[in-house]
Amino acid sequence: MLPLLGSSLLASAQLMQPKAAFTRADSLRGGQPAERTCYDINYYHLDVKLDVANKAISGSNLFRFTATRDFTRLQFDLFANLAVEKVDYHGRPVPFTREANAVFVTFSQAIKQGSRDEFTVTYSGQPTVAKKAPWDGGLVFTQDAAGQPFVASACQGVGASIWWPTKDQQADEVDSMLISIAVPKGLKDVSNGRLRGTAKLPGGYTRYDWAVTNPINNYDVALNVGNYVHFNDLYQGEAGPLTLDYWVLPENLARAKTQFAANVKPMLKSMEYWFGPYPFYKDGYKLVDAPHLGMEHQSAVAYGNKYQNGYLGHDRSGTGWGDKWDFIIIHESGHEWFGNNVTSKDIADMWVHESFTTYSESLFVESQFGKPAGQEYLHGQRRNIQNDGPIIGPYGVNKEGSSDMYDKGASLLNMLRTAINDDAKWRGILRGISRTFYHQTVTGQQIIDYINKEAGRDFSPVFAQYLRHGSLPVLEMRVEKNQLLGRWVAAAPGFDLPVRLRLKGSEYQLVTPTPKWQPLPLPGATRDNVEVDTFNYYGGVLVD
């Protein structure tokens, strides 16, 4: 997802709210009970009709799975305002019960471990209409400039089950999927993957069949319905030719050709350089006009930045560098690597998505304008940090942590780059994450462990400080008997971030203070001539 412009006011309001108490419904939505872990989802066929006039949806979803253990009962998810009409198993209806937004299916005989099986859910109703997509979930119903219907889904966080029946958690991505969306005559649907074909249906509807051949997380599955026109291009990438398909409203065609040409190929070149090959060559890359600001829908990135540079015309960093490129194209496409290729099992670890993707913005600036520009952009983003609480949220209840996962998380990654002090090695780590966890779901700890291993240094206390605490570390220094002493004061035990120090006018040296007072190797330092590289270090400094 993308950060909300003006997030400081939002965060302040959130801090004034009473702490949430989690419920049974939260655990059903975010947890990993036996009814979910008993089956591994292999394939979906979502086949639905969109009734635009009545803001309604109806149809079915086929679940094809492999049993991970013997079981007679499983859980799938669908919001309670949508009716489950029946669940078919081998051509016969089977009983089910509902609790909150969870649906439990009971089979008369045990499904054996290792067996491949399937069932189909038929459903209908009026899905939740999003009030302010993409930050709240649901479907968006609006019109284009010509008065034609313009509809899209956006459901990260709240979950895909707000509009279709699914195993709605990130830990188990479906391996492949067919998305069939039937829309009224004159409209087109653009979904993930590649268009397999279309079919005329009774009642003036046309069905669009989109095949997704790569694993995909639930919230990325998208419908985009409008009077689209299409144009395309080709990018010669690291893994060969990558198809670029653009679906836009007629009134945007001329602007789209200019804006996409200026941003997409430079973005792909930068992302592939830093993170490795685009992860979904088989499904291609698409940008799709959306009636909301944007979302990282895998291989069908939703675009709504009004064909202007910056974030709706604003530079989030305040440095001027963010005015030179289209924020939504760069940020949301960056999620193809972090969020879509490498996906957190629990949204408590959404920093894996947002910290790396926000960091990718500065790497893009660096690739276009040089490293100093990228660093300036990243430094400027600090103005958006709230330090209002942990970035890692509570596990098992479908709850994200602080919005600092964006800009503070990006600063954390840059501090690691500075501490490692080897840009080639750092680039190898970033590319290695994409390669090692290719098309996988992960825990945040797996990413931390990988970085520690490849860096040859245990950064665990550094991750703990910046991800689990709202407070910032403070570097305290004093001079005794012509010797500079220093220590870290931090909430995380053992915090030992390497930091760059220098005497005024000299070169920086990388030193590693610890939580205990100790000499720092900076001969000739005085209270007045020692400088800390606060451009690359984000935290407090106290010189006594």
FENTAMO-V522442 format. One record per residue. N is the residue number from 1. RES is the residue in one letter. SS is DSSP state (H for helix, E for strand, - for the rest). PSI is psi in degrees with one decimal (999 if undefined). BURIAL is I if it has 24 or more other ideal C-beta (glycine too) atoms within 12 Angstrom, else O. Layout:
BEGIN
n: [N N]
res: [RES RES]
ss: [SS SS]
psi: [PSI PSI]
burial: [BURIAL BURIAL]
END
This chain:
BEGIN
n: [1 2 3 4 5 6 7 8 9 10 11 12 13 14 15 16 17 18 19 20 21 22 23 24 25 26 27 28 29 30 31 32 33 34 35 36 37 38 39 40 41 42 43 44 45 46 47 48 49 50 51 52 53 54 55 56 57 58 59 60 61 62 63 64 65 66 67 68 69 70 71 72 73 74 75 76 77 78 79 80 81 82 83 84 85 86 87 88 89 90 91 92 93 94 95 96 97 98 99 100 101 102 103 104 105 106 107 108 109 110 111 112 113 114 115 116 117 118 119 120 121 122 123 124 125 126 127 128 129 130 131 132 133 134 135 136 137 138 139 140 141 142 143 144 145 146 147 148 149 150 151 152 153 154 155 156 157 158 159 160 161 162 163 164 165 166 167 168 169 170 171 172 173 174 175 176 177 178 179 180 181 182 183 184 185 186 187 188 189 190 191 192 193 194 195 196 197 198 199 200 201 202 203 204 205 206 207 208 209 210 211 212 213 214 215 216 217 218 219 220 221 222 223 224 225 226 227 228 229 230 231 232 233 234 235 236 237 238 239 240 241 242 243 244 245 246 247 248 249 250 251 252 253 254 255 256 257 258 259 260 261 262 263 264 265 266 267 268 269 270 271 272 273 274 275 276 277 278 279 280 281 282 283 284 285 286 287 288 289 290 291 292 293 294 295 296 297 298 299 300 301 302 303 304 305 306 307 308 309 310 311 312 313 314 315 316 317 318 319 320 321 322 323 324 325 326 327 328 329 330 331 332 333 334 335 336 337 338 339 340 341 342 343 344 345 346 347 348 349 350 351 352 353 354 355 356 357 358 359 360 361 362 363 364 365 366 367 368 369 370 371 372 373 374 375 376 377 378 379 380 381 382 383 384 385 386 387 388 389 390 391 392 393 394 395 396 397 398 399 400 401 402 403 404 405 406 407 408 409 410 411 412 413 414 415 416 417 418 419 420 421 422 423 424 425 426 427 428 429 430 431 432 433 434 435 436 437 438 439 440 441 442 443 444 445 446 447 448 449 450 451 452 453 454 455 456 457 458 459 460 461 462 463 464 465 466 467 468 469 470 471 472 473 474 475 476 477 478 479 480 481 482 483 484 485 486 487 488 489 490 491 492 493 494 495 496 497 498 499 500 501 502 503 504 505 506 507 508 509 510 511 512 513 514 515 516 517 518 519 520 521 522 523 524 525 526 527 528 529 530 531 532 533 534 535 536 537 538 539 540 541 542 543 544]
res: [M L P L L G S S L L A S A Q L M Q P K A A F T R A D S L R G G Q P A E R T C Y D I N Y Y H L D V K L D V A N K A I S G S N L F R F T A T R D F T R L Q F D L F A N L A V E K V D Y H G R P V P F T R E A N A V F V T F S Q A I K Q G S R D E F T V T Y S G Q P T V A K K A P W D G G L V F T Q D A A G Q P F V A S A C Q G V G A S I W W P T K D Q Q A D E V D S M L I S I A V P K G L K D V S N G R L R G T A K L P G G Y T R Y D W A V T N P I N N Y D V A L N V G N Y V H F N D L Y Q G E A G P L T L D Y W V L P E N L A R A K T Q F A A N V K P M L K S M E Y W F G P Y P F Y K D G Y K L V D A P H L G M E H Q S A V A Y G N K Y Q N G Y L G H D R S G T G W G D K W D F I I I H E S G H E W F G N N V T S K D I A D M W V H E S F T T Y S E S L F V E S Q F G K P A G Q E Y L H G Q R R N I Q N D G P I I G P Y G V N K E G S S D M Y D K G A S L L N M L R T A I N D D A K W R G I L R G I S R T F Y H Q T V T G Q Q I I D Y I N K E A G R D F S P V F A Q Y L R H G S L P V L E M R V E K N Q L L G R W V A A A P G F D L P V R L R L K G S E Y Q L V T P T P K W Q P L P L P G A T R D N V E V D T F N Y Y G G V L V D]
ss: [- - - - - - H H H H H H H H H - - - - - - - - H H H H H H H - - - H H H H - E E E E E E E E E E E E E - - - - E E E E E E E E E E E E - - - E E E E E E E - - - - E E E E E E E E - - E E - - E E E E - - E E E E E E E E E E - - - - E E E E E E E E E E - - - E - - - - - - - - E E E E E E - - - - - E E E E E E - - - - - H H H - - - E - - - - - - - E - E E E E E E E E E - - - E E - - - - E E E E E E E E H H H E E E E E E E E - - - E - H H H - - - E E E - E E E E E E E E E E - - E E E E E E E E E E H H H H H H H H H H H H H H H H H H H H H H H H H H - - - - - - - - - E E E E E - - - - E E - - - - - E E E - - - - - - E E - - E - - - - - - H H H H - E H H H H H H H H - - - E - - - E E E - - H H H - H H H H H H H H H H H H H H H H H H H - H H H H H H H H H H H H H H - - - - - - - - - - - - - - - - - - H H H - H H H H H H H H H H H H H H - - H H H H H H H H H H H H H H - - - E E E - H H H H H H H H H H H H - - - - H H H H H H H H H - - - - - E E E E E E E - - E E E E E E E - - - - - - - - - E E E E E - - - - - E E E - - - - - - E E - - - - - - - - - - E E E - - - - - - - E E E E -]
psi: [-177.9 152.2 153.7 125.1 135.2 31.0 -17.5 -41.5 -39.6 -45.5 -40.0 -41.2 -38.6 -37.4 -25.9 -10.5 148.2 149.7 134.6 140.9 127.4 147.3 174.5 -39.2 -37.1 -40.6 -38.2 -36.9 -41.4 -8.7 -179.7 62.7 169.8 -32.1 -16.8 -43.3 -7.8 -14.2 142.6 117.5 129.2 -36.2 140.3 147.2 100.3 119.3 99.3 159.4 132.8 116.0 93.4 -42.9 -38.0 6.2 47.2 161.5 148.0 151.8 -146.2 164.0 126.7 127.7 117.1 129.0 169.1 129.9 128.6 -13.0 170.3 136.3 160.4 -5.5 133.9 165.4 133.8 -179.2 139.2 130.6 143.9 -21.2 -6.0 132.9 127.9 111.7 -38.9 159.6 117.7 134.4 114.7 41.3 2.3 145.2 143.8 153.4 150.1 157.5 161.3 142.7 117.2 -124.6 15.1 145.6 130.3 124.6 133.4 127.4 144.6 -27.5 152.4 136.0 122.7 146.4 133.2 -12.5 148.4 132.2 179.7 157.1 163.0 132.9 125.4 133.2 169.8 166.7 -172.5 107.1 159.3 133.0 124.1 135.5 -37.4 71.4 147.7 9.4 -23.1 151.6 158.6 -161.3 146.9 125.2 116.0 -164.5 154.4 -174.5 -24.7 5.4 9.2 149.7 144.6 109.6 143.6 159.4 148.3 112.4 19.7 140.1 -67.3 -36.5 151.5 -24.8 -0.5 -16.3 -11.1 149.7 130.2 166.0 94.6 73.8 156.2 -15.9 -26.6 93.9 141.6 143.3 -36.3 169.0 147.1 124.9 113.0 115.2 119.2 130.0 157.4 154.0 138.1 -12.7 160.6 149.6 136.1 117.3 -168.7 158.9 -149.7 143.2 114.7 -32.2 175.9 158.8 136.1 132.7 160.6 153.7 14.2 20.4 153.1 131.7 133.4 125.3 116.7 124.2 125.1 117.9 -7.7 157.2 144.2 139.5 157.8 -43.7 -15.1 -22.1 125.6 148.5 138.9 114.3 126.1 -176.3 64.3 148.4 156.9 138.8 165.4 170.9 -178.5 138.3 128.7 95.5 -174.9 -32.4 15.6 -163.9 130.0 124.3 136.8 116.9 134.3 126.8 113.3 162.7 149.9 -38.7 -13.2 0.1 -50.0 -44.3 -37.1 -43.3 -38.1 -48.8 -41.6 -39.5 -36.2 -21.9 -36.9 -52.3 -41.4 -37.3 -48.7 -39.9 -43.6 -49.2 -40.8 -34.6 -45.9 -34.9 -8.7 177.8 145.0 130.9 -6.5 49.4 -37.0 -32.0 -8.9 179.4 131.7 146.2 134.9 125.7 134.3 150.5 26.2 177.8 -38.5 158.6 155.4 39.7 117.3 125.5 9.6 59.5 125.9 132.8 128.4 33.3 13.0 27.6 51.1 159.9 166.5 -167.1 98.2 39.2 0.5 149.2 108.8 -24.0 -18.0 15.2 -13.9 -21.9 -30.9 -6.9 -2.8 1.5 163.9 109.7 -45.2 -41.6 -45.4 -50.8 -52.6 -32.9 -32.1 -28.1 -16.4 -31.0 -47.1 104.0 -45.3 -50.5 -57.3 114.0 133.7 140.5 -34.0 139.1 -8.1 -27.8 31.0 -10.7 -28.8 -36.5 -54.2 -35.7 -46.9 -38.0 -39.8 -39.2 -33.5 -26.1 -46.2 -34.2 -34.6 -45.3 -43.0 -42.1 -27.7 -36.2 1.1 159.5 -43.3 -38.5 -43.8 -39.9 -37.3 -42.9 -46.4 -42.6 -39.3 -29.3 -14.6 -24.2 -15.4 -6.2 138.1 -25.9 45.5 0.7 -178.6 141.6 -34.6 126.5 179.6 136.4 150.1 7.5 13.8 54.9 123.0 162.9 -160.1 148.6 -6.0 -7.8 -23.0 -77.0 -38.7 -38.8 -40.0 -40.7 -37.5 -47.0 -38.6 -34.4 -37.0 -42.0 -45.0 -42.0 -37.5 -34.1 36.6 96.8 -33.5 -40.6 -41.0 -43.4 -38.9 -35.9 -45.5 -45.7 -35.3 -34.1 -47.7 -36.9 -45.5 -37.7 28.8 122.9 36.9 159.7 143.9 163.7 158.2 -34.9 -34.1 -40.2 -42.9 -46.8 -39.6 -47.1 -43.7 -45.7 -48.2 -29.9 -21.5 25.1 143.1 102.2 13.3 -45.3 -31.3 -46.3 -43.8 -42.8 -47.1 -21.7 -27.3 -4.4 140.8 -25.1 157.7 149.2 154.2 127.9 112.1 136.0 150.7 160.2 125.6 124.6 48.1 20.6 128.7 125.8 150.8 159.7 156.5 136.9 111.5 158.6 -29.3 123.9 139.2 15.3 125.7 50.4 123.8 139.6 151.8 127.7 157.9 164.3 146.6 128.9 -3.8 -178.8 149.3 146.5 142.0 118.5 161.0 90.1 162.1 179.2 -9.7 144.9 132.5 157.1 141.5 133.4 74.0 75.6 140.2 4.4 140.3 172.8 -28.9 -15.4 2.2 135.5 141.0 139.7 76.2 -5.3 -34.9 -17.4 129.0 105.6 -168.0 155.0 131.8 115.0 119.2 999]
burial: [I I I I I O I O O O I O O O O O O O O O O O O O O I I I I I I I I O I I O I I I I I I I I I I I I I I I O O I I I I I I I I I I I I I I O O I O I I I I I I I O O I O I O O I I I O O O O I O I O I O I I I I I I O I O O O I O O O O O I I I I I I I I I I I I I I O O I I I O I I I I I I O I O O O I I I I I I I I I I I I I I I I I I I I I I I I I I I O I I I I I I I I I O O I I I I I I I I I O O O O O O O O O I I I I I I I I I I I I I I I I I I I I I I I I I I O I O O I O I O O O O I I I I I I I I O O I O O O I O O I I O O I I I I I I I I I I I I I I I I I I I I I I I I I I I I I I I I I I I I I I I I I I I I I I I I I I O O I I I O I O I I O I I I I I I I I I I I I I I I I I I I I I I I I I I I I I I I I I I I I I I I I I I I I I I O O O I I I I I I I I I I O I I I I I I I I I I I I I I I I I I I I I I I I I I I I I I I I I I I I I I O O O O I I I I I I O I I O O I I I I I I I I I O I I O I I O O I I O I O I I I I I I I I I I I I O I I I I I I O I O O O O I I I I I I I I I O O I I I I I I I I O O O O O I I I I I I I I O O O O I O I O O I O O O O I I I I O O I I I I O I O O O]
END
